[in-house]
Amino acid sequence: MTAIDDDEVSQTLSLEDYIAQLAVKFVIPNVAVGSIIGKGGSNISLIQTQSQARIQLSKIGETWPGAGLGGLEGGAPLPGPDRILLISGSLDSLLTALHAVLTAFRAAPSALAAVSGREDGTMCLRLLVHARLCGTLIGRGGATIRSFKEASGAVFNISPAPGPGEPPERVVRVTGQPDELLKAVALVLTKLSQNPDYAALTDTHDRVGMVIGRAGSVVNQLKAVLGVRIHISPRGDYLPGTLLRRCEIIGPPENVTLARHVIEQKVKGGQE
């Protein structure tokens, strides 16, 4: 147990209250990324504020191996690698954010061309679903995925299972009008979240990286400015029954409260 001086207090954060219920990854053509971000990050900030969802884009060097696949099945390759878009939050906030992303695509001709599904004005989204969850999505004899097609009006195509050394996800292509895409994604997430392995196989847990910062920058800054000590349990040492790690803050009461507030905002807002 950590030693505490007489003039210090200790608070242990349970990050469980700040863990998104749902998360979904999309493969996005690089040419469409700018429409999501906006000038100086204005659009992505607005989408996060209005939807209360968290949005992350992979860095330029962190790309999906199937680069240049584009939106249309069998279509011409697109310039540049594909990026990963992660949206997390409640179902309502996630769908609100996705609607804003689709609206941004429609407002940018180059982005719209990159995600166009067919010549009838439809769009194509590529979801990344862990291969171990795809059985839940497909259903016995394909019954579940067929019901999704009927309920949403969207067209579904699922890539083959990954081979050795390949990423563990399968690509779920969903093609349709924006309202059909939103219905389809809602159906997919609702079904996947019923799988007991969902949280462990998605990015809905373990936000410790946001607290630590790059090379410990966030923790080091809090220590230097506020004079607090921060101890984060090692990976694998989780709160009972969860995949969440402990974050203990020790120091003067006022400084501990302020440090806790900063950490909570980091986790809620997802900003490094």
C-alpha positions as a printed NumPy array, in Angstrom:
array([[  0.   ,   0.   ,   0.   ],
       [  1.339,   3.467,  -0.87 ],
       [  2.567,   5.57 ,   2.067],
       [  0.628,   8.804,   2.583],
       [  1.825,  11.799,   4.612],
       [ -0.421,  13.469,   7.193],
       [ -1.171,  16.431,   4.92 ],
       [ -1.989,  14.262,   1.892],
       [ -5.037,  12.367,   0.685],
       [ -5.426,   9.469,  -1.71 ],
       [ -8.146,   9.007,  -4.314],
       [ -8.526,   5.97 ,  -6.542],
       [-10.393,   6.478,  -9.794],
       [-12.61 ,   3.823, -11.262],
       [-12.624,   4.607, -14.967],
       [-15.698,   2.441, -15.434],
       [-18.058,   5.439, -15.407],
       [-16.24 ,   6.896, -18.398],
       [-16.051,   3.807, -20.593],
       [-18.015,   3.981, -23.803],
       [-20.794,   1.435, -24.095],
       [-20.134,   0.86 , -27.78 ],
       [-17.364,   1.352, -30.293],
       [-17.124,   0.802, -34.024],
       [-14.223,   1.001, -36.475],
       [-14.535,   2.068, -40.093],
       [-12.023,   1.895, -42.932],
       [-12.009,   5.352, -44.525],
       [-10.326,   6.314, -47.824],
       [ -7.539,   8.765, -47.088],
       [ -9.026,  11.265, -49.531],
       [-12.177,  11.457, -47.373],
       [-10.435,  12.084, -44.057],
       [-10.144,  15.842, -44.537],
       [-13.914,  16.235, -44.709],
       [-14.212,  14.653, -41.261],
       [-11.46 ,  16.728, -39.668],
       [-12.302,  20.099, -41.187],
       [-10.059,  23.15 , -41.212],
       [ -7.87 ,  23.119, -38.137],
       [ -9.878,  20.243, -36.705],
       [-13.019,  22.37 , -36.529],
       [-15.425,  19.795, -37.938],
       [-14.3  ,  16.831, -35.863],
       [-14.459,  18.98 , -32.718],
       [-17.963,  20.131, -33.608],
       [-19.127,  16.573, -34.282],
       [-17.77 ,  15.382, -30.934],
       [-19.362,  18.28 , -29.077],
       [-22.769,  17.912, -30.686],
       [-22.914,  14.128, -30.534],
       [-21.069,  13.526, -27.246],
       [-19.312,  10.642, -29.001],
       [-15.566,  10.208, -29.121],
       [-13.968,  10.209, -32.579],
       [-10.432,   9.057, -33.337],
       [ -8.603,   8.802, -36.645],
       [ -5.501,   6.717, -37.125],
       [ -2.348,   8.665, -37.811],
       [ -1.068,   8.996, -41.365],
       [  1.428,   6.184, -40.875],
       [ -1.122,   3.892, -39.237],
       [ -3.106,   2.533, -42.154],
       [ -5.324,  -0.422, -42.924],
       [ -3.498,  -3.123, -44.941],
       [ -6.199,  -3.197, -47.625],
       [ -5.162,   0.194, -48.95 ],
       [ -6.906,   1.577, -51.989],
       [ -9.916,  -0.724, -51.817],
       [-12.264,   2.199, -52.225],
       [-15.992,   2.227, -51.678],
       [-17.318,   0.373, -54.709],
       [-16.81 ,  -3.368, -54.87 ],
       [-14.43 ,  -4.014, -57.745],
       [-14.006,  -0.297, -58.405],
       [-10.809,   1.491, -59.351],
       [ -8.226,   1.827, -56.55 ],
       [ -8.245,   5.13 , -54.696],
       [ -5.114,   7.231, -54.195],
       [ -3.361,   6.868, -50.871],
       [ -3.771,   4.391, -48.025],
       [ -6.94 ,   3.802, -46.066],
       [ -7.242,   5.156, -42.518],
       [ -9.138,   3.854, -39.501],
       [-12.007,   5.852, -37.969],
       [-13.06 ,   4.848, -34.45 ],
       [-16.316,   6.195, -33.014],
       [-17.266,   5.309, -29.451],
       [-20.03 ,   6.257, -27.05 ],
       [-23.66 ,   5.414, -26.446],
       [-25.661,   4.108, -29.385],
       [-27.482,   7.431, -29.81 ],
       [-24.306,   9.516, -29.669],
       [-22.494,   7.149, -32.01 ],
       [-25.255,   7.29 , -34.623],
       [-25.451,  11.08 , -34.304],
       [-21.721,  11.297, -34.986],
       [-21.958,   8.886, -37.911],
       [-24.789,  10.928, -39.434],
       [-22.559,  14.013, -39.218],
       [-19.69 ,  12.114, -40.861],
       [-21.933,  11.006, -43.737],
       [-23.16 ,  14.59 , -44.125],
       [-19.542,  15.767, -44.315],
       [-18.861,  13.207, -47.04 ],
       [-21.81 ,  14.456, -49.084],
       [-20.582,  18.042, -48.805],
       [-17.134,  17.193, -50.219],
       [-17.158,  15.898, -53.833],
       [-13.853,  14.036, -53.51 ],
       [-14.969,  12.34 , -50.297],
       [-18.366,  11.467, -51.736],
       [-16.759,   9.932, -54.816],
       [-14.485,   7.85 , -52.593],
       [-17.336,   6.341, -50.577],
       [-19.94 ,   6.066, -53.337],
       [-21.512,   2.627, -53.451],
       [-23.206,   2.595, -56.837],
       [-24.381,   5.079, -59.434],
       [-27.721,   5.464, -57.65 ],
       [-26.346,   7.806, -54.99 ],
       [-25.756,   5.183, -52.337],
       [-22.715,   5.196, -50.084],
       [-20.532,   2.358, -48.838],
       [-19.223,   2.   , -45.302],
       [-16.58 ,  -0.548, -44.368],
       [-16.853,  -1.674, -40.764],
       [-14.085,  -3.615, -39.065],
       [-15.472,  -6.425, -36.916],
       [-13.277,  -8.847, -35.   ],
       [-13.406, -12.247, -36.661],
       [-14.462, -13.885, -33.394],
       [-17.592, -11.716, -33.33 ],
       [-18.651, -12.292, -36.917],
       [-20.521, -15.489, -36.111],
       [-22.87 , -13.425, -33.957],
       [-23.343, -11.024, -36.837],
       [-23.942, -13.675, -39.491],
       [-26.188, -15.978, -37.469],
       [-27.074, -19.598, -38.087],
       [-27.18 , -20.174, -41.823],
       [-26.832, -16.418, -42.394],
       [-30.22 , -15.728, -40.789],
       [-29.121, -12.709, -38.747],
       [-27.383, -10.85 , -41.564],
       [-30.353, -11.514, -43.86 ],
       [-32.693, -10.023, -41.28 ],
       [-30.465,  -6.939, -41.131],
       [-30.731,  -6.52 , -44.902],
       [-34.519,  -6.725, -44.748],
       [-34.843,  -4.386, -41.765],
       [-32.447,  -1.69 , -42.994],
       [-32.658,  -1.912, -46.777],
       [-28.855,  -1.879, -46.929],
       [-26.689,  -4.437, -48.719],
       [-24.17 ,  -6.395, -46.616],
       [-20.973,  -8.14 , -47.711],
       [-18.485,  -9.72 , -45.301],
       [-14.882, -10.46 , -46.242],
       [-13.398, -13.945, -45.715],
       [-11.864, -14.867, -42.368],
       [ -8.307, -13.507, -41.954],
       [ -5.368, -15.807, -42.516],
       [ -2.261, -16.263, -40.353],
       [ -0.409, -13.013, -39.75 ],
       [ -3.303, -10.862, -41.001],
       [ -5.278,  -8.363, -38.882],
       [ -7.92 , -10.127, -36.751],
       [-10.829,  -8.136, -38.16 ],
       [-13.096,  -8.886, -41.089],
       [-14.438,  -6.099, -43.304],
       [-18.209,  -5.716, -43.275],
       [-19.271,  -3.659, -46.3  ],
       [-22.619,  -1.933, -45.923],
       [-24.046,  -0.129, -48.952],
       [-27.149,   2.05 , -48.986],
       [-28.619,   5.492, -48.537],
       [-27.534,   7.385, -45.386],
       [-30.674,   6.46 , -43.433],
       [-30.223,   2.813, -44.43 ],
       [-26.602,   2.894, -43.314],
       [-27.55 ,   4.315, -39.923],
       [-30.186,   1.611, -39.421],
       [-27.705,  -1.054, -40.484],
       [-24.985,   0.145, -38.106],
       [-27.502,   0.338, -35.249],
       [-28.562,  -3.258, -35.893],
       [-24.961,  -4.456, -36.106],
       [-23.857,  -2.764, -32.884],
       [-26.927,  -3.822, -30.942],
       [-26.351,  -7.433, -31.94 ],
       [-22.587,  -7.425, -31.383],
       [-22.913,  -5.863, -27.926],
       [-24.929,  -8.909, -26.846],
       [-21.853, -11.1  , -27.35 ],
       [-20.038, -11.632, -24.004],
       [-16.676, -11.104, -25.743],
       [-17.664,  -7.756, -27.29 ],
       [-15.996,  -5.43 , -24.763],
       [-12.773,  -7.431, -24.692],
       [-12.499,  -7.46 , -28.495],
       [-13.296,  -3.786, -29.143],
       [-11.92 ,  -0.434, -28.019],
       [-14.516,   0.129, -25.304],
       [-12.102,  -0.374, -22.396],
       [ -8.696,   0.562, -20.993],
       [ -8.349,   4.305, -21.62 ],
       [ -5.146,   4.433, -19.588],
       [ -3.168,   5.713, -22.56 ],
       [ -5.131,   8.954, -22.458],
       [ -4.228,   9.438, -18.798],
       [ -0.548,   8.635, -19.262],
       [ -0.049,  10.606, -22.483],
       [  2.746,  10.176, -24.981],
       [  5.899,   9.043, -23.168],
       [  4.141,   9.797, -19.872],
       [  3.63 ,  13.469, -20.763],
       [  0.244,  13.913, -19.06 ],
       [  1.232,  12.173, -15.827],
       [  4.586,  13.97 , -15.703],
       [  2.94 ,  17.348, -16.221],
       [  0.429,  16.74 , -13.437],
       [  3.226,  15.642, -11.12 ],
       [  5.34 ,  18.701, -11.916],
       [  2.585,  21.324, -11.781],
       [  0.418,  19.972,  -8.96 ],
       [  2.956,  18.041,  -6.933],
       [  0.846,  14.89 ,  -6.868],
       [  1.863,  11.268,  -7.177],
       [ -0.007,   9.139,  -9.693],
       [  0.101,   5.362,  -9.665],
       [ -1.555,   3.34 , -12.436],
       [ -1.943,  -0.407, -12.039],
       [  0.011,  -2.471, -14.58 ],
       [ -1.676,  -4.085, -17.546],
       [ -3.456,  -7.213, -16.358],
       [ -4.105,  -5.828, -12.856],
       [ -7.726,  -4.882, -13.398],
       [-10.599,  -3.833, -11.173],
       [-12.53 ,  -6.977, -10.169],
       [-14.807,  -8.227, -12.928],
       [-13.63 ,  -5.653, -15.48 ],
       [-10.832,  -4.883, -17.925],
       [-10.231,  -1.501, -16.244],
       [ -7.058,  -0.411, -14.477],
       [ -6.773,   1.591, -11.256],
       [ -5.495,   5.152, -11.171],
       [ -4.476,   6.358,  -7.695],
       [ -3.698,  10.036,  -7.058],
       [ -1.877,  11.089,  -3.872],
       [ -1.085,  14.611,  -2.693],
       [ -2.559,  17.743,  -1.097],
       [ -6.386,  17.541,  -1.118],
       [ -6.961,  20.511,  -3.432],
       [ -4.336,  19.33 ,  -5.904],
       [ -5.666,  15.771,  -5.904],
       [ -9.143,  17.084,  -6.709],
       [ -7.784,  19.196,  -9.566],
       [ -5.688,  16.324, -10.947],
       [ -8.713,  14.037, -10.804],
       [-10.744,  16.602, -12.752],
       [ -8.056,  16.822, -15.442],
       [ -7.89 ,  13.034, -15.758],
       [-11.675,  12.712, -15.953],
       [-11.787,  15.284, -18.737],
       [ -9.045,  13.426, -20.609],
       [-10.984,  10.193, -20.452],
       [-14.343,  11.751, -21.311],
       [-13.057,  13.875, -24.153],
       [-10.517,  11.421, -25.477],
       [ -7.954,  14.167, -26.129],
       [ -4.279,  13.62 , -25.565]])
